[in-house]
Amino acid sequence: MSDKASVKKVVLAYSGGLDTSVIVPWLRNNYGCEVICFCANLGQEEELSGLEEKAIASGASKCYIEDLRMEFVTEFVFPTMQAGAIYERKYLLGTSFARPLIAKRLVEIAELEGADAVAHGATGKGNDQVRFELTVMALNPKLKIIAPWREWDIRGRKDALEYAAKYNVPVSATEKSIYSRDRNLWHMSHEGGLLEDPWNEPEEEMYTLTTSPLEAPDEPEYVEIDFKEGIPIRVNGVARGPVALLEELNALGAKHGIGRVDLVENRLVGMKSHGIYETPGGTLLYEAHAALEQLCLDKDTLHFKQHVGLRYAELVYNGQWFTPLREVLDAFGATTEKNITGTVRLKLYKGNAILVGRKSPYSLYRE
């Protein structure tokens, strides 16, 4: 029996975008298998509208759409923030730590459905293929991994659109859609198009989450964030659950043009890429959390923790979430976070989150 013939059922990490939409009929045509789609709700909002119907119309037998926002924030976002993990001085890892969660649930659904394989739409030049596949191999090495971008003859958007038209796949993309984007509750990323040349200034129209700092309010706005053992629990004195808290901080930061990052980064596959990131609420949380650590941690612990943050960022970026090293680093963090309790006040003004106050019952500062 050929390798392809052994695959009877595949669970596809599905977004509803052009690439994963055409993967559905491609899998059926090339593997002769049943295709089940899975989409994780990580806060991408309007992108989820009509997704199940679209998957079925593309040829899937069923489509799972699951709300993983709470797990995303509590199990992936907060530990990374607590570690102080920032990749190459700027990137707050919004796509990087989303992929292991998606892949984890992909494996669980594959096991539930008795699937032989999982598939993803990550390209052969990007980081996400590694993040997906390392997670799958760590959690269930028996599952076959199908990566169409490394197998098929489709070479770009034009080919994909032609394939979609041939098999009546409902897609809204056009050849004029020049940017590749990824959105979740933590951030929005932009690649491609004019960004292929790092000398080009990004178009203001490209930004989708944040207000231009030039158009932001002329009056500053203050926000207070309360932490308990390193976890943010209140905004301006009002208790919030993890998801609602991040949504509120996103709105505040975005209103004032906070959280824009322009970065030429080193991909784990060995090439450089140019991307723009919008992380409004995350920028506020990182700033506030770091301020409390400066107040509450002793010198040696704080300095060593900076090394931990660098390694943690590399680990997350490189798709090594489900590793003993990450568990060890989290155990270190659990100790350092015990006294990270207090309140931080930030002044938000035209792209800046300015630290203007911090207090804690565990403060090591003495007047």
C-alpha positions as CSV (number, residue, x, y, z in Angstrom):
1,M,0.0,0.0,0.0
2,S,1.4,3.4,-0.9
3,D,1.9,6.1,1.7
4,K,-0.9,8.1,0.3
5,A,-3.3,5.2,0.1
6,S,-2.8,4.5,3.8
7,V,-4.3,7.9,4.6
8,K,-8.1,7.6,5.0
9,K,-9.0,10.6,7.1
10,V,-7.2,13.9,7.6
11,V,-7.8,16.8,10.1
12,L,-6.8,20.1,8.6
13,A,-5.9,23.2,10.5
14,Y,-8.3,25.5,8.7
15,S,-8.6,29.3,8.7
16,G,-11.0,29.8,5.7
17,G,-8.3,31.8,3.9
18,L,-7.3,31.0,0.3
19,D,-4.6,28.5,1.1
20,T,-6.5,26.3,3.5
21,S,-9.6,26.5,1.4
22,V,-8.0,25.0,-1.6
23,I,-6.2,22.4,0.5
24,V,-9.5,20.8,1.2
25,P,-10.2,19.6,-2.4
26,W,-6.5,19.1,-3.0
27,L,-6.4,16.6,-0.2
28,R,-9.4,14.8,-1.5
29,N,-8.0,14.7,-5.0
30,N,-4.5,13.7,-4.1
31,Y,-5.0,11.4,-1.1
32,G,-8.6,10.2,-1.8
33,C,-9.3,10.8,1.9
34,E,-12.0,12.3,4.1
35,V,-11.2,15.8,5.2
36,I,-12.2,17.3,8.6
37,C,-11.5,20.9,9.2
38,F,-10.6,22.5,12.5
39,C,-10.5,26.2,13.3
40,A,-9.5,27.6,16.6
41,N,-11.2,30.8,17.8
42,L,-8.2,32.8,19.2
43,G,-9.9,36.1,18.9
44,Q,-9.8,36.7,15.1
45,E,-13.4,37.9,15.3
46,E,-15.0,38.5,11.9
47,E,-12.8,36.0,10.2
48,L,-14.9,33.2,11.8
49,S,-18.2,34.3,10.1
50,G,-19.6,31.6,7.9
51,L,-16.6,29.4,8.3
52,E,-18.3,26.1,8.9
53,E,-20.5,26.5,5.8
54,K,-17.4,27.5,3.7
55,A,-15.5,24.4,4.8
56,I,-18.4,22.1,3.9
57,A,-18.8,23.8,0.6
58,S,-15.1,23.3,-0.1
59,G,-15.5,19.5,0.4
60,A,-14.9,18.9,4.1
61,S,-17.1,16.3,5.9
62,K,-17.4,18.4,9.0
63,C,-15.8,21.5,10.6
64,Y,-14.9,22.0,14.3
65,I,-14.8,25.6,15.4
66,E,-13.7,25.9,19.0
67,D,-13.3,28.9,21.3
68,L,-9.8,28.5,22.8
69,R,-9.4,32.1,23.8
70,M,-9.3,31.4,27.6
71,E,-6.7,28.7,27.2
72,F,-4.7,30.8,24.8
73,V,-4.5,33.7,27.2
74,T,-4.0,31.8,30.5
75,E,-1.8,28.9,29.3
76,F,0.3,30.6,26.5
77,V,0.1,34.4,26.6
78,F,0.5,35.0,30.4
79,P,3.4,32.6,30.9
80,T,5.3,34.2,28.0
81,M,4.6,37.7,29.3
82,Q,5.7,36.6,32.8
83,A,8.9,35.3,31.4
84,G,9.5,38.7,29.8
85,A,10.0,36.9,26.5
86,I,10.7,39.3,23.6
87,Y,12.2,38.0,20.3
88,E,15.0,40.1,18.9
89,R,14.2,43.0,21.1
90,K,10.8,43.8,19.6
91,Y,8.5,40.9,18.8
92,L,6.0,39.9,21.4
93,L,5.4,36.4,19.8
94,G,1.8,36.7,18.9
95,T,1.8,34.2,16.1
96,S,4.6,32.0,17.7
97,F,2.7,30.9,20.8
98,A,-0.7,30.5,19.0
99,R,0.6,27.7,16.7
100,P,1.3,25.2,19.5
101,L,-2.2,25.6,20.9
102,I,-3.8,25.1,17.5
103,A,-1.6,22.1,16.8
104,K,-2.3,20.6,20.2
105,R,-6.1,20.7,19.6
106,L,-5.5,19.5,16.1
107,V,-3.9,16.3,17.5
108,E,-6.7,15.8,20.0
109,I,-9.4,16.0,17.3
110,A,-7.4,13.7,15.1
111,E,-7.3,11.2,17.9
112,L,-11.0,11.7,18.6
113,E,-11.9,11.2,15.0
114,G,-9.5,8.2,14.4
115,A,-7.7,10.2,11.7
116,D,-4.5,8.9,10.1
117,A,-3.0,12.3,9.5
118,V,-3.1,16.0,10.1
119,A,-2.5,18.8,7.6
120,H,-1.6,22.5,7.7
121,G,-1.3,25.4,5.3
122,A,2.0,26.8,6.3
123,T,4.5,27.5,3.5
124,G,7.9,25.9,3.1
125,K,9.7,29.1,3.7
126,G,8.0,30.1,7.0
127,N,8.3,29.4,10.7
128,D,4.8,28.0,11.2
129,Q,5.5,24.7,9.4
130,V,8.1,23.9,12.1
131,R,5.9,25.1,15.0
132,F,3.0,22.9,13.8
133,E,5.0,19.9,13.1
134,L,7.2,19.9,16.2
135,T,4.0,20.1,18.3
136,V,2.4,17.2,16.4
137,M,5.5,15.1,16.7
138,A,5.8,15.8,20.4
139,L,2.2,14.9,21.2
140,N,1.5,12.0,18.8
141,P,4.5,11.0,16.6
142,K,2.3,8.3,14.9
143,L,0.2,10.8,13.0
144,K,1.3,11.5,9.5
145,I,1.8,15.2,8.7
146,I,0.8,16.5,5.3
147,A,2.2,19.9,4.3
148,P,0.7,20.7,0.8
149,W,3.0,23.6,0.2
150,R,5.9,21.2,0.1
151,E,4.1,18.8,-2.3
152,W,1.8,20.6,-4.7
153,D,2.3,22.5,-7.9
154,I,0.6,25.6,-6.7
155,R,3.2,28.3,-6.7
156,G,1.3,31.5,-5.6
157,R,-1.9,33.3,-5.2
158,K,-2.8,33.2,-8.9
159,D,-2.4,29.4,-9.1
160,A,-4.5,29.0,-5.9
161,L,-7.3,31.2,-7.2
162,E,-7.4,29.1,-10.4
163,Y,-7.5,25.9,-8.4
164,A,-10.3,27.3,-6.3
165,A,-12.3,28.3,-9.3
166,K,-11.8,24.8,-10.9
167,Y,-13.2,23.0,-7.9
168,N,-15.9,25.6,-7.0
169,V,-14.2,26.5,-3.7
170,P,-15.8,29.7,-2.2
171,V,-13.1,32.2,-1.6
172,S,-13.1,36.0,-1.3
173,A,-9.4,36.6,-2.0
174,T,-8.3,38.4,-5.1
175,E,-4.9,38.8,-6.7
176,K,-5.0,42.4,-5.3
177,S,-4.8,41.1,-1.7
178,I,-1.1,41.8,-1.3
179,Y,-0.6,41.4,2.5
180,S,-0.4,38.2,4.4
181,R,-1.9,38.7,7.9
182,D,-2.4,36.7,11.1
183,R,-4.8,37.9,13.8
184,N,-5.6,36.8,17.2
185,L,-6.6,38.3,20.6
186,W,-2.9,39.2,21.2
187,H,-1.9,40.8,18.0
188,M,-2.1,41.4,14.2
189,S,0.8,40.7,11.9
190,H,1.4,41.9,8.4
191,E,3.9,40.6,5.8
192,G,4.4,40.7,2.0
193,G,3.4,43.4,-0.5
194,L,5.3,46.7,0.0
195,L,6.9,45.2,3.1
196,E,9.1,43.0,0.9
197,D,11.4,46.0,0.6
198,P,12.4,47.0,4.2
199,W,13.1,50.5,2.9
200,N,9.5,51.2,2.2
201,E,7.4,53.0,4.8
202,P,4.3,51.0,5.6
203,E,1.1,52.4,4.3
204,E,-1.2,53.7,7.0
205,E,-4.1,51.8,5.4
206,M,-2.3,48.6,6.1
207,Y,-2.8,48.9,9.9
208,T,-6.1,47.4,11.1
209,L,-6.0,47.4,14.9
210,T,-4.3,50.6,15.9
211,T,-5.0,54.3,15.3
212,S,-2.2,56.3,13.8
213,P,-0.3,58.1,16.6
214,L,-0.7,61.2,14.5
215,E,-4.5,60.8,14.7
216,A,-4.6,59.6,18.3
217,P,-6.3,61.8,21.0
218,D,-4.5,65.0,21.8
219,E,-5.1,64.4,25.6
220,P,-3.3,61.6,27.4
221,E,-5.3,58.9,29.1
222,Y,-4.3,57.1,32.3
223,V,-4.8,53.4,33.0
224,E,-4.0,51.4,36.1
225,I,-3.4,47.6,35.9
226,D,-3.5,45.5,39.0
227,F,-1.5,42.2,39.2
228,K,-1.7,39.3,41.6
229,E,1.4,37.0,41.5
230,G,2.2,38.1,38.0
231,I,-1.3,37.8,36.6
232,P,-3.2,40.9,35.5
233,I,-6.6,40.9,37.3
234,R,-8.0,44.5,37.2
235,V,-8.1,47.5,34.9
236,N,-8.8,50.8,36.5
237,G,-10.0,49.0,39.6
238,V,-12.5,46.8,37.9
239,A,-12.0,43.1,38.0
240,R,-11.8,41.4,34.6
241,G,-11.4,37.8,33.4
242,P,-8.3,37.1,31.3
243,V,-10.0,37.5,27.9
244,A,-12.1,40.5,28.8
245,L,-9.1,42.2,30.4
246,L,-7.0,41.8,27.3
247,E,-9.8,43.0,25.1
248,E,-10.1,46.1,27.2
249,L,-6.4,46.8,27.1
250,N,-6.4,46.2,23.4
251,A,-9.1,48.9,22.9
252,L,-7.2,51.4,25.1
253,G,-3.8,50.8,23.5
254,A,-5.2,50.8,20.0
255,K,-7.1,54.1,20.6
256,H,-3.8,55.8,21.4
257,G,-1.7,54.2,18.6
258,I,0.3,52.0,21.0
259,G,2.0,48.7,20.1
260,R,3.2,49.1,16.5
261,V,6.4,47.3,15.7
262,D,8.4,47.2,12.5
263,L,10.9,44.4,12.5
264,V,13.3,42.6,10.2
265,E,13.7,39.3,12.0
266,N,15.7,36.1,11.7
267,R,13.3,33.2,10.9
268,L,14.1,29.9,12.3
269,V,14.4,28.4,8.8
270,G,17.5,30.5,8.1
271,M,16.3,33.6,6.3
272,K,15.3,37.1,7.2
273,S,11.8,38.5,6.9
274,H,10.2,41.9,7.3
275,G,7.0,42.2,9.3
276,I,4.8,44.7,11.0
277,Y,3.1,43.8,14.3
278,E,0.3,45.5,16.1
279,T,0.1,44.4,19.8
280,P,-1.7,47.2,21.7
281,G,-2.9,45.5,24.9
282,G,0.2,43.2,25.0
283,T,2.5,46.2,24.9
284,L,0.7,47.7,28.0
285,L,0.9,44.4,29.9
286,Y,4.6,43.9,29.2
287,E,5.4,47.5,30.3
288,A,3.4,47.2,33.5
289,H,4.6,43.7,34.4
290,A,8.2,44.7,33.9
291,A,7.7,47.8,36.1
292,L,6.5,45.6,39.0
293,E,9.4,43.2,38.6
294,Q,11.8,46.1,38.8
295,L,10.2,47.1,42.1
296,C,9.8,43.7,43.7
297,L,12.7,41.4,42.5
298,D,16.2,41.5,44.0
299,K,19.1,42.4,41.7
300,D,20.4,38.9,41.1
301,T,17.0,37.4,40.3
302,L,16.0,40.2,38.1
303,H,19.3,40.1,36.1
304,F,19.2,36.3,35.7
305,K,15.5,36.5,34.7
306,Q,16.6,38.7,31.7
307,H,18.6,35.7,30.4
308,V,15.6,33.4,31.0
309,G,13.4,35.8,28.9
310,L,15.8,35.7,26.0
311,R,15.9,31.9,26.0
312,Y,12.2,31.7,26.5
313,A,11.6,33.9,23.5
314,E,13.8,31.7,21.3
315,L,12.1,28.6,22.5
316,V,8.6,30.0,21.7
317,Y,9.7,31.4,18.4
318,N,11.3,28.1,17.4
319,G,8.1,26.0,18.1
320,Q,9.6,24.3,21.2
321,W,6.6,24.9,23.5
322,F,6.0,21.2,24.4
323,T,9.5,20.6,25.7
324,P,11.0,19.9,29.1
325,L,13.0,23.1,28.9
326,R,9.8,25.2,28.7
327,E,8.4,23.4,31.7
328,V,11.6,24.1,33.6
329,L,11.6,27.8,32.7
330,D,7.9,28.0,33.8
331,A,8.9,26.5,37.1
332,F,11.5,29.2,37.6
333,G,8.8,31.8,36.7
334,A,6.4,30.4,39.2
335,T,8.9,31.3,41.9
336,T,9.8,34.7,40.6
337,E,6.1,35.7,40.2
338,K,5.1,35.0,43.8
339,N,5.7,38.6,44.8
340,I,4.7,40.3,41.6
341,T,1.6,41.8,43.1
342,G,0.7,45.4,42.9
343,T,-0.6,48.3,40.7
344,V,1.0,50.0,37.8
345,R,-0.1,53.3,36.3
346,L,0.6,54.1,32.7
347,K,-0.1,57.3,30.7
348,L,-1.1,56.6,27.1
349,Y,-0.3,59.3,24.6
350,K,0.2,59.2,20.8
351,G,1.9,55.8,20.5
352,N,3.6,55.9,23.9
353,A,2.8,53.9,27.0
354,I,4.6,56.1,29.7
355,L,5.2,54.5,33.1
356,V,4.1,57.1,35.7
357,G,3.6,55.0,38.9
358,R,3.9,51.6,40.5
359,K,3.3,50.3,44.0
360,S,3.4,46.9,45.7
361,P,3.2,45.4,49.2
362,Y,6.3,43.5,48.3
363,S,8.3,46.5,47.1
364,L,12.0,46.4,47.8
365,Y,12.3,50.1,47.3
366,R,12.9,52.3,50.3
367,E,12.8,56.1,50.4
